[in-house]
Amino acid sequence: MTANANATRVLVLNSGSSSVKYQLLDMADGARLAVGLVERIGEDSSRLAHTPLATGGIKREITERIPDHAAALQAVADELAADGLGLDSPELAAIGHRVVHGGSRFTEPTLITDEVLAEIERLIPVAPLHNPANITGIRTAQALRPDLPQVAVFDTAFHTTMPEHAARYAIDTATADAHMVRRYGFHGTSHAFVSRETAKLLGKDPSEVNVIVLHLGNGASASAVAGGRCVDTSMGLTPLEGLVMGTRSGDIDPAVIFHLARNAGMSTDEIDSLLNKKSGLIGLCGDNDMREIRRRIDEGDEQAKLAFDVYVHRLKKYIGAYYAVLGKVDAIAFTAGVGENAAPVREAAVAGLEELGLAVDAELNAQRGDSARLVSPEYARVAVAVVPTDEELEIATQAYALVSA
């Protein structure tokens, strides 16, 4: 199955359990032709928001019950067709799917076959919230365009270059292998894109640059990238490990789980919910929006300040750890919602690390913008950058490269 040689468009689908995010891009120039979101699939209050950027960018909204993913993607197809961008267009080269977990096997974008789908399904035990929704989106898209190449781009793929000593947990090897217990990492499309864009910002080839990437959104992860290859990352078997996040605890003593089970009488599901949905910033202060936390700090709220300090402390520990892993660091790149927009987080994260060559320029750091930029002073040995992430463009780029090859 190959793409039309003259086709340059890629539809990117990110299917969640009750939502579908999508973008249509033209890879001839990277232009976004349409973007949209279907949410609350299966509920009476379903909503489709569609913006046809190619024809003026006027958003349209539909609020009616969308019973399942098949109906959701059909509604998306109808909206695209109304703008002359339908899925039957000969200009459509491929559909690129974000797939959260590819395990150790999938190290690059992959043309979807029955065998590939079966492997993604086999990985459901290590990604029970994400892979089933991704599979549903793939199968629905295949039904709409069975003749079109469908490409899976895996969140975990960028991290498969981690050496074994970074990917392994120090538990019984036979048990770990039998149950696929190892560190996989996530947000890989973002880390790949941002590390390359950081090298470009420095005027160098990615192979010449060592970068610490800090993807700070509601979910947050760090990676150590040496010469374009990930050598360590903060998330592990699941997205729970690592940095303090909006609602996730990040690193925690595993014995806390046993303690809560034995002494608080909490079930496995209750502890899972606690650590994934009721911890992190929201567990510490009741808010997971960094803007609101900073507002509360400005008003003298001590609980909000503690949450901010815990968040920054963990972030700073990972910066130091990955500095040690890399040995030499050329840049630290902040990205995603918090990383791109929260100047106080960037300032606090590198404060006191001047001996490592890190500093931010207060004036540059306070400026806002949509393009990649440096916020470090000229004298700093290590560049500090703000690099807006673009996971959809990364998925489209990888999918198009595969089918046009």
N, C-alpha and C positions, 0 to 999 in steps of 0.2 A: 504494500500500500504506500504510494508516494504522492506528494503534493503536485498540483498543477505547477508547471515550471514558471508561469507568470503570476502565480498567486503569492501575495506578500502579507496577507492579513492573518492574525492569530487571535482566536477567542480564548481568553484565560478564565477558567472557572475555579472558584474556591468554594467547595461545597461543605457546609457545616451540617450539624444534626437538624437544624430548623431554618437554615438560611443558605443562600447562594449569592456570593459576590462575583461580579464579572466585569471584565474589561475587554474591549475589542481594540486591537492595536494594528497599525500598518507598519511592518518592519522595514519598509523601504526608507522610512525616515523616522521611525519610532513614535509617530503621532498617535494619540489616543482618539479613536473615532466615537467611542461610546463607553460609558461606565454605568454601573447600576448595582442594586442590591435588592434581593428578595428576602424578606424576613418573616418570622412567625409562620413558617410553612406548617400546615395542618391545623392552625387555629382560625377562629372566626375573624380575627383582626389581622389577617395577612396583609402585607404591604409590599408593593413593588415600586421602587424609585429608579427612574431611568433618565439619564442625561445624554442626549445625542450631540456630542461635542463637534462632530463633523458638520452639523447643520445648525449651528448657532448656540448650542449648549443650554437650551431651555428645558429645565427638569419637568418630567411628567410623573405623576404618582397614580397608582391604582390601589385602592383599598377594598379588597373583596377576598373571600376565602379561597386560598390556594391549597388544595388538599394534600399534595405530595410533591416530591421533587420532579416527577415527570411533568406535572402541570406547571410547576415553577419554571422549568427550562422551556416549555412550550410558550409560556407567557413572555419569557425573555426573547425567544425567537420571533414572536409576533411583534414585539416592540422594535427589535432591530430591523425587521422587514418593513415596518412602517416608515423607517428612515432610509430605506434603500440599502440596508446593510445586512440583509437576511442571511441565514445559515446556508441557503442554497446558492449563495454567490460564488461564482468561479474564482473570485479573488481570495477566498478563504483557504489558507494553506493547511491549517491544523487547529485542533483544540488542545490547549495546554491545561493540564489539571494539577493543582497543588495537592500533593499527597503528603501527609504529615510524617508517616513512618515508613521507611524503606529498609529498615534493619541493616544488616551488614552486606547484603547482596547487592543492593542498588546503589551504585556509586556515581551515577550520571543520569541525565534525562533518558527515559526509556520508552520506546514505542509500545503501546499497550496491546497485549495479546491475552488470550484466555489464560495462558501460563502465568503471565505477569499479574493478572487479576487474582489468580489463585494464591500467589505468593503474598500479595498485599492483604488478602483475606487471612492467610496464615499468621500474619503479624498482628491481628486484632487483639490478642491477649496483652501485647505491650503498648497498644494504642486504642483502647476500647472506646474512647470518646470521639476519636477522629477518623480512623481508617474506615469504619462502616459508612460514615457519611461521604467520605471521598469515593468509596466504591459505588455508592448509589448515584453520585453525580456522574461518574464515568459511564456506568451502564445506561443511564438516561440519555447522555449525550451520544453514546453509540447508537441508540435506537433512533435518534433524530438524524444522525448522519453516519450510517454504517460504512459508507465509502470513504470517509475522511480520516486521515491519520490522527490518532489521539495519543498524546504524549503525557506521561507522568513525570513531574518534576518533584523530587523528594526533599522535604525539609532536612532530612538527616544526611543527604548525599555529600554535602560539602565537608562534613565532619568525619567521613570514612577514611580520610587520610591521617587521622590521629594514630600515632604509634600504639602498639599493643599495651605498653606500660601506662599510657594515659587512658586507654579505653577500658581496661580491666578493673573490676572491683576486687579487693583482697578477700574474696570468699572462696569456698570450696569450688575448684574448677569444674568438676563433673556436674555439680548442681547448677552452676552458672551456665554452662553450655547446654544442659538439658532444657533449661527454661529461658534461654536467650537473655540472660541477665548480664548486661554490660552497659557502658556509657555510649549513647548514640548521639546526643546533642540535637538541638532543634534551631529554628530560625535560620537554617542554612542558606536559603536563597538570599536573605537579607545580609548575612555575614559575607557571602561571596560577592554580592554587588557592592557593598560598602567598602570592603577591603580593596577591590579593584579601583573604585572611584577615589579612594584615599591616595593610592599610588599615582593616579592620574593628576590629582590635585598637587602632588609633590613633583610632578614632571618626571616620574620614573616608571619603569616597567614593574608590574606586580612582583616579578621574580626577584627584584632588587630590594624589596621593602618588607620590613617586619612591622605588623600592625596589631594593636589590641583594639578589637571592635567591641563597643558597648551598645548593645541593642536594648534600649530602655523604653518599654511601653508598659501596658498593664502586665504583660508577660515580659520578663527581662532575662537576657543572657549575655555572657561575655565569651569572646574567643581570642585565642592567640594564633595569629596567622603569620607563618614564616615563609617568605618568598611565594606568596599566593596559595599556600597549603595550610589548612587548619592542623595545628599540632595539639590543641587542647581547647575544651569548651566547658562552660559551667553547668549546663543541663546534662542529665544523665540518661538513665533508662527511660525516664519520663521527663516532662517539662517542670517537674517539681523541684529538682535539685538546683542549687546555685544561689543566685542573687535573691535578695528580698524583692518581692513583686507586689502587684496591686492587691491580690488576694491569696497568693501562695507564700508559704513560709520560706522557701529556699532551704539552704543547708540546715540540718537539725540533727541532733543526736538520735540515732535510730531507736535507742532505748526509751525515748519519750513515748513512742507508740506502745511499747509493752507496759510502760508505767500507766498510761491512760486506760489501757485495756484492763489492767489488774486493779487499779485503785479508783478509777472513775467509772468503771463498768461500761466503757464505750465500746461499741461494736467496730468492726473493721470499716464498714461503710461510714460510720459517724466520724471516725478518725480521718478517713480519706477526705470527707467533706470539710472537716476542720482545717486540714493542712492545705487543701487546694482552693477552698472558697471563703474561708473565714479567718485567714491568717494574713501574713504580710502587712502592708500598710493598713488595710481595713481592720485587721485584727488588733493592731497596735493603737489605732486612734479613731477607727470608725469611718475613715475616708480613704478611698484609693485614688482620688484625683489629686495630683501633685499641686495643681493650681489652688485648690481648696486648702490643702495642707499648708502651703506657703501663706495663704491669707490668714489662716488661724495662727500661724507662728507670729506673723506681724502684729496680731492682736494680743500676743502674750500667752497663747495656749501651750502649756507645758507638755500635754500628751501628744500634740501634733509635732512639737519640737523633738520629742523622744523618737517618734516614728521616723522623722527625717534623719535624725542622727544614726539610728540603727541602719537605715537604708544606705546612707553614705558610708558608714563604717564597713559594711559588707562589700560595697563597691570598691572602696579603697584597698581592702584586703586582696581582692581579685586582681586589681591593677598591679599590686606588688608581686603577687604570685606569678602572673603571666609575664611580668618583666623578668623575673628569675627564669622562667621556662624558656623565654626567647633569648635571653642573654644580651641582646641589643634590640632596642626599640626605636623605630623611626617616627612612629605616630600613634596617637590614641584617637580613635574616631567615635564620636557620640552620634547615635542615630535613634530613630523611632520617636514616638510622641513626646516622651519625657526628655530623651537625649537631645532631640532637635530644638525643643522649646523651653526647657527649664534651665535658664542660665545659672541659678543658684546651685543646682545639682552639679553642673560641670565645674563650677568654681570650687565647691566644697570637696568634690572627688579628688582633685589634684592638689588641694591646699596641703602644705607641709611636705610635699614631695619634690621640692626644689632641688635637693641633692641628686635626684634621679633625672634632672633636666626638664622637669615638668613645671609649667606655669601657664596661667591664662591672663590675657590682657583684659582688664575690666571693661574698657570701652568696646573692644571688639566682641567680647563675650555677651554684652548686653544687646548687641544689634541682632535683629531678626532678618531672616531671608529664606528664600526657597531653594537657593543653590548651595553647593558645597563651598565651605570657606574655612579659613584658619582663624582660630581665636587665641592663639598663643603669640607672645611677643617675639620679635625677630631674634632675640638673643637665646631663646629657649633651644636646648639641644634636641628635644623631642617635640615634634609638632602636635598640637591639639586641634582637632578638626571637628566640625559639625558637618555631617554628610547625610542629607535626606535619603532615606532608603526608598527603593522602588521594586518591591518583590514581584509585582505584576509584570513590569518590564523585563525583569530577570527571567521569569518563567517563560514569557513570550520569546525572549532572545534564545533561550536554551531549546525550546520546542522548535522554533523556526530553523535554528542551526542543524538540528537533527533531521528534520524532514527535507530540507533543501540539500543536505549532503547526499 
